[in-house]
Amino acid sequence: MPLDVQVPVETDGWVTTRARNRMLLFKNGLGRMELFETGRVNLYVRKPATQGKAYQLFCDGFFKTQVISDVKVLEACLKSIRFKSAHFVFETKQRLPPLTIRLFDESNGVTVKVGDRSHPNSVEVVAGFMDWAERLERKFDGLFEVKAGFKPLRDDYSC
């Protein structure tokens, strides 16, 4: 759900980036948020990332700074927060040769990295929610909204 809010730059914690897209950035101990002009908000939660930490980060950036003051609007925004991707690191006892396995990347959104420069003694699993799956989920939710509004002409379906 895109946000339709005006964030004053002088609000505590929000800063304008030097990027050409004029993105606003909010940082605190839980992570950071990026707010784009389109209303899209990206949340980057520090590990161990949980849904509760994502909610708290969002509330710190918008509710505590009084950018959003209506609780009903806040609840609608919190319901729209979706998991996009996660990064898991599993330590091993020895250094591993570098290898990236992208076999399940397009179908399941999982990439396995072994022995790369950032974690030479680890197996990394990057799991993500694919864009095509997100589009299908939105269409599926819209289908149920349309079906919920459908009313038959008669109460019964007998002949």
C-alpha positions as CSV (number, residue, x, y, z in Angstrom):
1,M,0.0,0.0,0.0
2,P,1.7,3.2,-1.1
3,L,1.7,6.0,1.5
4,D,0.2,9.3,0.6
5,V,1.9,11.5,3.2
6,Q,4.1,14.5,3.2
7,V,7.2,14.1,5.4
8,P,8.7,17.4,6.4
9,V,12.5,17.0,6.1
10,E,13.1,18.7,9.5
11,T,11.2,15.8,11.2
12,D,13.4,14.0,13.7
13,G,15.2,11.1,12.0
14,W,14.2,11.8,8.4
15,V,16.8,13.0,6.0
16,T,16.8,13.7,2.3
17,T,19.4,11.7,0.3
18,R,21.5,13.1,-2.5
19,A,20.1,10.6,-4.9
20,R,18.2,11.9,-7.9
21,N,15.0,10.1,-6.8
22,R,14.9,12.4,-3.7
23,M,14.3,9.5,-1.4
24,L,13.9,10.1,2.3
25,L,15.8,8.0,4.8
26,F,15.0,7.2,8.4
27,K,17.5,5.3,10.6
28,N,17.4,4.0,14.2
29,G,18.7,1.1,16.2
30,L,16.2,-1.3,14.6
31,G,17.2,-0.6,11.0
32,R,16.4,1.8,8.3
33,M,13.5,2.9,6.1
34,E,13.5,4.3,2.6
35,L,10.5,6.4,1.5
36,F,10.1,7.1,-2.2
37,E,8.1,9.8,-3.9
38,T,5.7,7.1,-5.2
39,G,4.8,6.3,-1.7
40,R,6.7,3.0,-1.6
41,V,8.5,2.3,1.7
42,N,11.3,-0.2,2.0
43,L,12.1,-1.5,5.5
44,Y,15.6,-3.0,6.3
45,V,15.4,-4.6,9.7
46,R,18.6,-5.5,11.6
47,K,19.0,-9.1,12.5
48,P,17.5,-11.0,14.1
49,A,14.7,-9.6,12.0
50,T,11.1,-10.2,13.1
51,Q,7.7,-8.9,12.1
52,G,7.5,-7.1,15.4
53,K,10.8,-5.3,14.8
54,A,9.5,-4.3,11.3
55,Y,6.3,-2.9,12.9
56,Q,8.3,-1.0,15.5
57,L,10.6,0.5,12.9
58,F,7.6,1.7,10.9
59,C,5.9,3.1,14.0
60,D,9.1,4.9,15.0
61,G,9.5,6.5,11.6
62,F,5.9,7.5,11.0
63,F,3.9,7.5,14.2
64,K,6.4,8.8,16.8
65,T,7.5,11.5,14.4
66,Q,3.8,12.4,13.9
67,V,3.9,12.0,10.1
68,I,0.9,9.7,10.6
69,S,-1.3,10.6,13.5
70,D,-4.4,8.5,12.7
71,V,-4.4,5.1,14.3
72,K,-6.6,3.6,11.6
73,V,-4.3,4.7,8.8
74,L,-1.4,3.3,10.8
75,E,-3.1,-0.1,11.2
76,A,-3.8,-0.2,7.4
77,C,-0.2,0.5,6.7
78,L,1.0,-2.1,9.2
79,K,-1.3,-4.7,7.6
80,S,0.3,-4.0,4.2
81,I,3.9,-4.8,5.3
82,R,5.1,-7.8,3.4
83,F,8.2,-10.0,3.7
84,K,10.4,-9.5,0.6
85,S,13.7,-11.2,1.3
86,A,16.0,-12.6,4.0
87,H,19.7,-13.6,4.3
88,F,20.8,-16.5,6.4
89,V,24.4,-17.4,7.2
90,F,25.5,-20.9,8.5
91,E,29.0,-21.1,9.8
92,T,31.3,-24.1,9.0
93,K,34.6,-25.2,10.6
94,Q,36.7,-24.8,7.4
95,R,37.1,-22.4,4.5
96,L,35.0,-23.3,1.5
97,P,35.6,-22.9,-2.2
98,P,33.6,-20.1,-3.8
99,L,30.4,-21.3,-5.4
100,T,27.0,-19.8,-6.2
101,I,24.0,-22.0,-6.8
102,R,21.2,-20.2,-8.6
103,L,19.2,-23.3,-9.5
104,F,16.2,-22.4,-7.4
105,D,16.4,-18.6,-7.8
106,E,13.7,-18.1,-10.4
107,S,11.3,-20.8,-9.2
108,N,11.6,-20.5,-5.4
109,G,13.6,-17.4,-4.9
110,V,16.5,-19.2,-3.1
111,T,20.1,-18.6,-3.9
112,V,22.9,-20.6,-2.1
113,K,26.3,-19.0,-1.8
114,V,29.3,-21.0,-0.5
115,G,32.7,-19.5,0.5
116,D,32.3,-16.0,-1.0
117,R,34.5,-13.1,0.1
118,S,32.1,-11.8,2.7
119,H,31.7,-15.1,4.5
120,P,34.6,-17.5,3.5
121,N,33.7,-20.1,6.2
122,S,30.0,-20.1,5.7
123,V,27.1,-21.2,3.6
124,E,24.7,-18.3,2.8
125,V,21.1,-18.7,1.9
126,V,19.4,-15.7,0.3
127,A,15.6,-16.3,0.3
128,G,13.4,-13.9,-1.5
129,F,9.7,-13.5,-2.4
130,M,9.7,-13.3,-6.2
131,D,8.1,-10.3,-8.0
132,W,5.9,-12.6,-10.1
133,A,4.6,-14.3,-7.0
134,E,3.8,-11.0,-5.4
135,R,1.8,-9.9,-8.4
136,L,-0.1,-13.1,-8.4
137,E,-0.9,-12.7,-4.7
138,R,-2.3,-9.2,-5.3
139,K,-4.4,-10.5,-8.1
140,F,-5.6,-13.4,-6.0
141,D,-6.6,-11.0,-3.1
142,G,-8.4,-8.8,-5.6
143,L,-10.3,-11.7,-6.9
144,F,-11.7,-12.5,-3.5
145,E,-12.6,-8.9,-3.0
146,V,-14.6,-8.9,-6.2
147,K,-16.2,-12.3,-5.3
148,A,-17.2,-11.0,-1.8
149,G,-19.1,-8.1,-3.5
150,F,-21.0,-10.5,-5.8
151,K,-24.6,-11.2,-4.9
152,P,-26.8,-13.8,-6.8
153,L,-30.1,-12.8,-8.3
154,R,-32.0,-15.3,-6.2
155,D,-31.3,-16.8,-2.8
156,D,-31.4,-20.4,-4.0
157,Y,-30.0,-22.1,-7.0
158,S,-32.9,-24.6,-7.5
159,C,-34.7,-24.9,-10.8
